[in-house]
Amino acid sequence: MTDKIRNLGPVSMEWLNAVGVFTLDDLKRQGAVSVYQKAKDKRFNVSLNLLYAMEAAVRDIDWRALPLALKQELKDKVQ
């Protein structure tokens, strides 16, 4: 079963499902950085906004509310 995850639309959810993430608990367990890398490795057309949206979902906030310092930290981890 696939749950609706805050900040993520249908295409993003398809990508997450393809890498084994179906629920918010799955995302929390694997971590936003790891899931982002898995989606990128599958050659999905991911952007940093997906990474930010997933991290914000884990924190239960709007993705636009992530502090700039955290966005930079996440970006550094995936590059």
C-alpha positions, 0 to 999 in steps of 0.5 A: 500500500502506498501512503500519501506523503506530504510535499510529494506529488504522484510522479515523485511517489512513483519514483519512491515506490520504485526504490522501495519507499511506500510510506512515510515510515519507509522514508524515515527509516531509509533517510531522504539522502539515501532515497534521493541517491537511489532514485538518482541511480535509477536515472529518474529525472530528480532535482534537489527539490525532491531531496528537500521535499523528502527531508521536509516530509520527514520533519512534517513541514512544508519543503519551502520552510527548510532552513537554507543551511539545511538545504546546503547540508543536504546538497553537499551530501548528494554531490 
